[in-house]
């Protein structure tokens, strides 16, 4: 399942929304923001920890609530993951860019076996962690070939992949969390964005697909 909220500088989800996202996806939240020329992240959060943190952040932020469809239930596998060779599982840090995912990539183990051994992440694994390492190796165009909805959050720009919904001034990867909220249908609108202009490197030809998570 999972849900991602992409929040402009002047928009933040209220506590009711954070609680609804957590109730639908209770395995840990994470957030990324831009500060001092890098992307910073913090993850493994509950709504009560997330609410004061995002209130103090300026600029665009991205929030992820995890449902552990792949990998263990542990704060270390919450999103985001830094776009680096090892895609560390640290709960906080900074990087040039980070990756978020809503969906399931079924063929991630096959891809991991084909990656150069010196670049293979070790320890706790998930499809999204492997994807972050793969994008570091092959470039962000890789995400065009992978199933689900992705956010490539760079220190200079944000790139979305897959179908997104406009909701209360934010972009949401799905609206499953809204079942317990009172809202009007006019908030629903499909949005498609695909304007990658950086991180273009030769792409490894992966043909695997797996269904998106829509709820």
N, C-alpha and C positions, 0 to 999 in steps of 0.2 A: 504494500500500500504506500505509505509515506505521503508527505505533502511538503511542498516548498512554497514559501511566500517571498516574492521579490518586491521589496518595499522602497519606493522613492524616498528622497531626502525628507519630504514633508509629510510622510505617511508612516504610521506605526500601528500594528494590530493592538487592539485593547486586550485586557485580561480575559474577557469572555471568549475572544477568538483564540487566544493562546491556550486556554483550557480546553476548548473544543478540539483544537488540533492535537493536543496531547492525549485527550481521551480516545481519539480515533487512531493515534499512532504513539503508544505509550513508552517506546523503548529508548527515549532520549532525544533531546533537541540540540541543535547547534546553530551558530550564527557567525557570519563573516562581514567585515566592514573594511573600509580603506582608511589608513592612518599613516602619516609620515612616509608616503611613497611606497607602502607595501600593503598587502592584504593581511589582516589579522583575523584569527578565528578563536572561538571558544565553544566547546561542545561537551555533551554529557550533562545537559542542563534540564531542570524541571521548570514549569511555568513561573513559579515564584522566584527563581533565580534569573530567568530570562527577562522578565518584565522590567526590573530596574536596570539591567544591563543595556537593553535596547533603548531605554528612555534617555540614556546618557550618550548615545552614539549619534554622530552627525553624518549626513550624506546617505547614499543608497546602502541598504543592507539586504542580506539574504538570510532567511531562517528556514531550517529544515527540521521536521519532526519524523522520527524513524519508526517504521514497522519492520522488524527484523526478518524479512523474507529470505535473505541470504546472509549467512554468518551468525555468530553468537549474539546473544543479548548482552551487550557490554558497552559502556560509554566510549571505549576506544574505537568501536566501529560506527559510532554516530558520524554524521556528515557535518562539515566538509572534510575532504582530504586534500592536502597540498599537491599541486602538479609538480611532482619531483620524482626521481627515479624510485625511491623507496616508499613514497606516499605515506609518511609517518602516521602512526596512530596516536600521537600526542594529543592531549585534550586542549591545548592552546599553543599558539605559535604564530609565525608570520611567514609569508612566501610571496612570490611574484603573482601567483594565481592559485585558486582552489576550485574544487569540483563538487557539485551536488547532483543527486540523482533521485528520480521518482520512477520506479519501474523495476523490472527484473531482466538482467542480461544472462541468459541461460548458458551461454558457451564460454563463460569467463575462464573456467579451468582449462579448457583446450587452448585458449589464447595464452594463458599464463605459461603453459608448457612450451609454447613456441617462442616466447620472449627470450632474449639473451640472459643467460643465467646470472650475470653480474648485475642485472637490472631487476631481477624478480624480487618483489616484496616477500618478506618472511614473517613468521608469527601469525597473528590473527588476520584472516583474509575475508574479503567480501567482493562481490562483483564491482562495486564502486571503487574500492581501493585499488583493485587491479586496473580498472579503467583510468584512474588518475595517473598511474605509472605508465600505462600505454599511451596516454595523451602526451605525457612528457617525452616519450620516445618518438612518437609518430606525428604529433601535431593535433590541433583541435579539429581538423577535418575528420578525424577518427569518429567523432561523435555523430556525424551524419550517417554512419553505418551501424550504429548501435541503437537498440530499442530503448524506449522510455523517454522521459523528459529530463533534460540536463541543464545545469547552469554552469557555464564557464565564467568565473568571477575573477577578472584580472585587475591589477592595480590601476589600469587605465580605462577599462571598458567591461561591459557585461554582455555575454552572448547566451541566448536561450535556444534550445533545441527541442523539437516536438511541439505538440499543441498545448497552448496555455489559455487560461481563463482570466478575464479582467474581473476583479472583485474588490469593491470598496477602495479603489485607487491603487490596488496592488495587482500583481500578476500571481495567480495560483496555479500550481501544477495539476490540481484537481479540486473538486468542491465537495468531496465526501465528508469533510469535517463540518459542513454547514447544516447537516441534518438536524442538529439540535439548536440551530440559531434561527431567529426570525429575520427573513430578508425578502426582498422583492425580486421577481424574475428579471427586472431590467438590469440587474447587475451582471447578468450572464452574457458574455460575448466571446467568441473564439478569437484568438490572436495568434498569428504565425510570424515568427521572426527568424531570419536566417541570413545574417550579413557578416559573416566572419571575414576579418581583414588582417588577421595576424596569426602567428603560430602555424603557418602553412609549411609542412614538411612532407616528404614522400609517405604515402599511406600504405600500410600493410593490408592486403585484400582479405577482409573478414566478411563472410557472407552469412554469419549466424544471425538469427532473429529470435525474439521471444516477445510475448504479448506485453503491451503497456499495462500499467496499473491505473485504472480510471477512477477508482473509489478508495 
